[in-house]
């Protein structure tokens, strides 16, 4: 089982990866095969849909990156963590909070994301 901080970093790395093959490998590391994702703008189920969904997000913000917010908080099989979408200058464009349930192997089984308005 992966520690929570490493899991969140792998998750964010998947959202930051522009190469589809490398993104899929990161998705496979962070998410269980039957994982689901849901936020106010996107949803996906399974590795192929997750990889494509993240690719769509990358296409909307090609020069931006996701960075971790506060340290992840976890108990039992649930983890919550904040993140920021930053522009090339490092300015925050959006902030979010994700809550994930974990599979027995420590990968994310389901993720529910909450988005906050852009700062600025």
N, C-alpha and C positions, 0 to 999 in steps of 0.2 A: 504494500500500500504506500502510495506517495504521500509525503507530508503536504499539508494544506497550502503553505506558501508556494511550494514548487508547483502544485496543481494549478493554482491561480496564475502563476507566471506562464505556465504552458498554455493555459486557456487564452490569456492576453496575447501571447506570441502567435497563436493561431489567428486571432483577429488582426494582427499586424503583418502577417505573412502575405506577400503579393504572389508568390509562386504557388500554383494550385497543388502540385505534388507535395511540396513541403508543408503546405497548409493542411492537406489531408492527413499527413503523418502526425502533425500536431493535434488535429482533431481526434485521431485515433488514440493518442496518448492521454488526452484530457477527458474524452467522453466515452461512456460505455457504448457498445454497438447499437443499442436500441434507445439511445438518449433522445430527449426532446428539449426544445428551446422555445420560449415564448416571451416576447416583450410587446409593448404597444404597437410596434411597427413591423415585426418579423416573427415568423415561427418556422420551425423545422423539426423533422424527426429522422433519426438515423444518420450515419456517417456521410452519405452522399449529399443529403439535403443540407446538413450542417455546413459542410465544406462549401457548397454552392451559396448558401445564405451569407456566410462570412465573406465570400468573394463579392457578392453584391454590395455588402457594406463597404468593402475595400474600394470598390469602383466609385462609390459616392464620395469617398474621402481618401483619394489615392495618396496624398502626401501627408496625411494625418496619422497619428498613432494613438493607441490605447495604453494608458499607464495605470498602475495600481494606485488606489486610494489608500485608505487606512489599512493596517494589518488585517488579514482575514480573521474572522471569528467563527469558531466551529464548536459544535457539540453533537454527540450521537452521530447520525449520518447526514448532518446538515451543515452547510458552510454558507456564510454571507460575506460579501466583499464589495467594496466600492471601487470605482474606476473613473478615469477622466479621459475624454477624447481631446487631444491637444493638436493644435495646428503646427506647421513647421517651425514656428518661432517659440513653441512651448506654451502658448496661451490656451487656456481651457475653452473648448467649444461646447462641450456637453459633459454632464456628470451622471453617473448611474449607480445603482445598487443592484447586485444580482444575488439571488438565493438559490443554492443548488442542493439537491439531495444526492447522496453518493451511493454508488453500487458497492457491493461487498469488496471488490478489488480496489476501491478508492477513487475510481474515475467518476465523473459526473453522470448521474442517471437522468436528472431533469434540472433545467435552469429556468428560473423565472426572473426576468429583468425589469427593473423600474428605471425610467428615464426622468431626469430633471431638465428644466429649461436651460438653454445655453447661457453661459455667464458672459458678462461683458460690457 
